[in-house]
Amino acid sequence: MRTASLSHTDSTVPMAASGMAFLHNRRSRNHRAALLGTMYAWFFAVLILFFLSLLTACSSESSKPAESAKPAVKPPELITGRSAFQKVYVAARGWQQDAKPYRLEATVTSDGNGQDGKWAVWRGSFASPAQRSAKSFTWSGSAAEGAPERGVNPGIEDSYSPSNSSTQVFDMAFLKVDSDQAFATAQKHGGDKILEKDSGTPVFYVCDWNHNTNELIWHVIYGSSRDNAKLTVSVNASTGDFIRVEK
């Protein structure tokens, strides 16, 4: 009886061990499968988030307004004296209905040299005899640093004396000859020699009334100012005739 009992016990031990091993292997496979499933889920979640971030970036880039191109620097506008006079005259008559000019002058800038009778800045000075006041108006087409703003710019109103010989008003009908024509005349009376020696010499213009001879005169000035002018030639602003060499 004892022998039979031992034999039975010995035979059940391997069977139990085999069952336990089977259960262990099954659990391991289930654990690996769950682990792989979790890994795949994380992988797909990361992949989805990556594509969503790409779509968001693309949509944000497309929604940004296109950067506007920087405006190109406008080149200077250079015009003759008569053209500038028409612009400032309109502004002067808006200031006072009886406004009359007593001087028109160019301003030397880096925009040009004036050798074609043109400048980018012109100033017209006007007087109102009735109001005994004077005011200047500057037209600018300049791109130079420090130049007046483009267009017509009013100056400061000042007092005016009709007896002042240096500010004698004139009728605009006397201004028949333009600054480029005055330059051509001045060239024939010494101006060409000046430019042969120094082609970069600026030439600017002043137009005013000569109360001694009762005529409107273009002063064609070779140099950056009247004080250091190399040559100044007077030209009749009504006929274009040469008058004299002032300097």
Backbone torsions as a table, in degrees:
resi	resn	phi	psi	omega
1	MET	NA	-41.7	-180.0
2	ARG	-66.0	-37.9	-178.2
3	THR	-65.8	-41.0	179.7
4	ALA	-65.9	-38.4	-179.9
5	SER	-65.8	-40.2	179.9
6	LEU	-67.1	-41.0	-179.3
7	SER	-63.5	-39.8	179.6
8	HIS	-66.2	-39.0	-179.1
9	THR	-66.8	-42.4	-178.7
10	ASP	-64.5	-32.6	-177.5
11	SER	-76.2	-25.5	-177.7
12	THR	-83.5	-19.7	-178.3
13	VAL	-65.4	-50.7	178.0
14	PRO	-61.3	-32.1	-179.2
15	MET	-68.5	-40.4	179.2
16	ALA	-66.6	-40.9	179.5
17	ALA	-63.9	-40.4	179.9
18	SER	-65.1	-38.0	179.3
19	GLY	-67.3	-40.2	179.3
20	MET	-64.4	-40.8	179.1
21	ALA	-63.5	-38.6	179.4
22	PHE	-64.3	-43.0	179.0
23	LEU	-65.1	-38.3	179.9
24	HIS	-64.5	-45.1	179.2
25	ASN	-63.5	-39.6	-179.8
26	ARG	-65.0	-42.4	178.6
27	ARG	-64.0	-38.3	179.2
28	SER	-63.4	-43.5	179.6
29	ARG	-64.3	-40.9	178.1
30	ASN	-63.2	-40.1	179.5
31	HIS	-64.4	-44.7	178.6
32	ARG	-63.3	-40.8	179.8
33	ALA	-63.4	-41.5	179.0
34	ALA	-65.9	-39.8	179.8
35	LEU	-64.5	-43.8	177.8
36	LEU	-63.4	-40.3	178.4
37	GLY	-61.0	-41.9	178.1
38	THR	-64.4	-42.4	179.6
39	MET	-62.5	-44.8	178.5
40	TYR	-62.3	-39.6	179.5
41	ALA	-63.1	-44.0	177.6
42	TRP	-63.9	-40.3	-179.6
43	PHE	-61.6	-47.7	-179.6
44	PHE	-66.7	-34.4	178.0
45	ALA	-64.6	-44.7	178.3
46	VAL	-63.5	-40.6	179.7
47	LEU	-62.8	-42.4	179.3
48	ILE	-64.8	-43.6	178.6
49	LEU	-62.2	-37.4	179.3
50	PHE	-63.1	-46.3	179.8
51	PHE	-67.2	-35.5	177.3
52	LEU	-64.3	-39.7	178.4
53	SER	-65.8	-36.5	177.1
54	LEU	-64.4	-44.1	179.5
55	LEU	-63.7	-39.4	179.2
56	THR	-64.9	-42.7	-179.8
57	ALA	-63.9	-42.1	-179.5
58	CYS	-65.2	-42.0	-178.8
59	SER	-67.8	-36.9	179.0
60	SER	-68.7	-36.7	177.8
61	GLU	-66.3	-40.7	-178.4
62	SER	-71.1	-25.4	-179.4
63	SER	-82.0	-14.0	178.7
64	LYS	-68.0	133.9	177.3
65	PRO	-66.8	142.7	-179.8
66	ALA	-64.5	134.5	179.7
67	GLU	-66.3	127.8	-179.9
68	SER	-72.7	140.3	179.9
69	ALA	-69.1	143.7	178.6
70	LYS	-64.3	133.7	180.0
71	PRO	-62.1	137.7	179.8
72	ALA	-69.6	145.7	178.8
73	VAL	-67.8	123.8	-177.7
74	LYS	-73.8	129.2	-179.6
75	PRO	-68.5	158.0	179.9
76	PRO	-67.7	150.7	176.0
77	GLU	-107.9	116.7	-179.2
78	LEU	-109.5	129.2	-177.4
79	ILE	-134.7	165.6	-179.8
80	THR	-80.8	171.2	-176.9
81	GLY	-61.9	-44.9	-178.7
82	ARG	-64.5	-38.6	178.1
83	SER	-63.1	-42.9	178.7
84	ALA	-66.5	-37.8	-179.1
85	PHE	-60.4	-41.5	179.5
86	GLN	-59.8	-35.9	-178.0
87	LYS	-71.5	-45.9	-177.4
88	VAL	-76.8	-26.5	179.7
89	TYR	-64.1	-40.6	178.4
90	VAL	-60.6	-43.2	179.6
91	ALA	-66.2	-38.2	-179.6
92	ALA	-65.3	-40.5	179.3
93	ARG	-69.5	-25.5	172.9
94	GLY	-70.9	-27.5	177.1
95	TRP	-74.7	-53.4	178.1
96	GLN	-142.2	132.5	-177.0
97	GLN	-65.4	-26.8	179.9
98	ASP	-96.7	13.7	-177.8
99	ALA	-61.2	132.8	176.7
100	LYS	-130.1	147.5	-178.0
101	PRO	-78.4	149.2	170.2
102	TYR	-129.1	-8.8	175.0
103	ARG	-161.7	144.0	171.7
104	LEU	-133.3	127.8	-176.1
105	GLU	-145.6	147.1	177.2
106	ALA	-89.4	156.1	175.6
107	THR	-116.4	129.9	-179.8
108	VAL	-73.4	125.7	175.5
109	THR	-133.7	176.7	179.6
110	SER	-80.6	1.5	-177.7
111	ASP	-73.6	-23.6	-176.3
112	GLY	-166.4	-166.9	179.0
113	ASN	-126.9	-1.6	175.8
114	GLY	74.8	6.4	-175.6
115	GLN	-77.8	1.3	172.9
116	ASP	-115.7	13.8	-179.3
117	GLY	80.6	7.7	-175.1
118	LYS	-117.0	143.4	172.7
119	TRP	-139.4	162.4	-179.5
120	ALA	-91.6	-8.2	178.4
121	VAL	-136.8	125.2	176.5
122	TRP	-131.8	141.8	177.1
123	ARG	-121.5	127.9	175.7
124	GLY	-108.6	130.3	179.3
125	SER	-108.2	132.8	-173.8
126	PHE	-130.2	155.9	178.0
127	ALA	-132.0	147.8	173.1
128	SER	-112.0	99.3	-179.4
129	PRO	-58.0	-36.0	-178.8
130	ALA	-66.1	-40.0	-178.9
131	GLN	-92.7	-5.8	-176.1
132	ARG	50.3	47.4	179.5
133	SER	-134.5	155.8	-179.7
134	ALA	-132.3	151.3	-179.9
135	LYS	-155.8	141.4	177.4
136	SER	-106.0	152.1	177.3
137	PHE	-131.8	128.2	-177.1
138	THR	-110.0	127.6	172.3
139	TRP	-99.4	135.1	-179.5
140	SER	-132.4	133.5	169.9
141	GLY	-126.1	24.2	-170.8
142	SER	-84.0	147.6	172.1
143	ALA	-109.7	6.4	-176.8
144	ALA	-74.8	149.1	178.0
145	GLU	-65.3	133.5	178.8
146	GLY	83.8	-1.6	-179.8
147	ALA	-75.2	158.4	177.0
148	PRO	-61.3	158.2	177.3
149	GLU	-61.0	145.1	-178.7
150	ARG	-59.7	141.9	-178.4
151	GLY	105.9	-163.9	-179.2
152	VAL	-94.9	127.5	-178.7
153	ASN	-119.6	121.5	179.6
154	PRO	-75.9	147.3	176.5
155	GLY	-96.0	-165.3	-179.3
156	ILE	-90.2	136.5	178.9
157	GLU	-72.1	138.2	-177.1
158	ASP	-134.3	171.4	177.8
159	SER	-78.0	157.2	-178.0
160	TYR	-136.3	136.5	177.2
161	SER	-118.6	117.7	179.7
162	PRO	-62.2	-20.3	-178.9
163	SER	-84.6	-6.0	180.0
164	ASN	-75.4	115.6	-175.0
165	SER	-68.7	-22.1	-178.1
166	SER	-83.4	-7.9	179.7
167	THR	-128.8	43.4	178.3
168	GLN	-74.3	124.8	-179.9
169	VAL	-73.4	158.1	178.3
170	PHE	-138.8	161.9	177.1
171	ASP	-82.4	133.3	-177.5
172	MET	-61.6	-18.9	179.5
173	ALA	-64.8	-20.1	178.9
174	PHE	-73.7	-20.5	-177.6
175	LEU	-84.8	83.5	-178.5
176	LYS	-103.0	-24.9	-177.6
177	VAL	-102.2	131.9	-177.5
178	ASP	-87.0	169.1	-176.4
179	SER	-65.5	-32.7	178.8
180	ASP	-68.0	-32.9	176.1
181	GLN	-71.9	-37.7	176.8
182	ALA	-63.2	-37.9	177.4
183	PHE	-63.0	-42.9	180.0
184	ALA	-60.8	-38.5	178.3
185	THR	-68.4	-43.6	-179.3
186	ALA	-63.6	-32.4	179.1
187	GLN	-61.4	-31.3	-178.0
188	LYS	-80.0	-6.0	-176.6
189	HIS	-127.7	47.4	174.2
190	GLY	109.0	-18.2	-178.4
191	GLY	-65.2	-36.6	-179.9
192	ASP	-63.2	-35.3	179.5
193	LYS	-67.7	-38.0	178.5
194	ILE	-62.9	-45.0	-177.2
195	LEU	-74.5	-23.7	174.2
196	GLU	-66.9	-37.8	179.8
197	LYS	-75.6	-38.6	-179.0
198	ASP	-144.7	97.8	-175.6
199	SER	-69.2	-14.7	-178.9
200	GLY	-90.9	4.6	-179.1
201	THR	-64.6	124.1	176.7
202	PRO	-72.5	148.7	178.2
203	VAL	-125.7	117.6	178.3
204	PHE	-123.4	173.9	-164.5
205	TYR	-135.4	140.8	173.6
206	VAL	-132.2	130.3	179.6
207	CYS	-120.0	123.1	178.0
208	ASP	-152.1	175.1	-175.4
209	TRP	-94.3	130.6	175.3
210	ASN	-94.5	108.7	-175.2
211	HIS	-73.8	-17.7	179.1
212	ASN	-75.6	-40.5	-177.7
213	THR	-105.8	-2.2	-178.8
214	ASN	52.4	55.1	177.2
215	GLU	-146.7	152.5	178.1
216	LEU	-88.6	132.8	-171.9
217	ILE	-126.2	136.9	166.3
218	TRP	-92.6	124.0	171.8
219	HIS	-98.8	110.9	-179.7
220	VAL	-95.4	113.6	-168.4
221	ILE	-114.2	120.4	179.1
222	TYR	-94.3	102.6	-177.2
223	GLY	147.0	173.9	-177.5
224	SER	-85.5	-10.9	176.9
225	SER	-157.8	166.4	179.6
226	ARG	-67.8	-33.3	-176.3
227	ASP	-67.5	-36.9	-178.7
228	ASN	-110.4	26.1	-178.6
229	ALA	-64.3	138.8	174.9
230	LYS	-80.7	-27.7	-179.5
231	LEU	-162.6	140.7	173.3
232	THR	-132.4	125.6	-177.0
233	VAL	-119.0	132.3	177.0
234	SER	-93.2	130.8	179.8
235	VAL	-129.6	136.0	178.5
236	ASN	-66.8	122.8	-175.7
237	ALA	-79.3	-5.3	177.9
238	SER	-101.2	-32.8	-176.2
239	THR	-114.1	-22.1	-176.4
240	GLY	84.1	6.6	-179.0
241	ASP	-76.7	146.5	174.1
242	PHE	-69.4	135.4	178.8
243	ILE	-105.1	-60.4	-179.9
244	ARG	-169.4	165.9	171.6
245	VAL	-92.4	119.0	-179.0
246	GLU	-80.1	-31.9	-177.5
247	LYS	-151.6	NA	NA
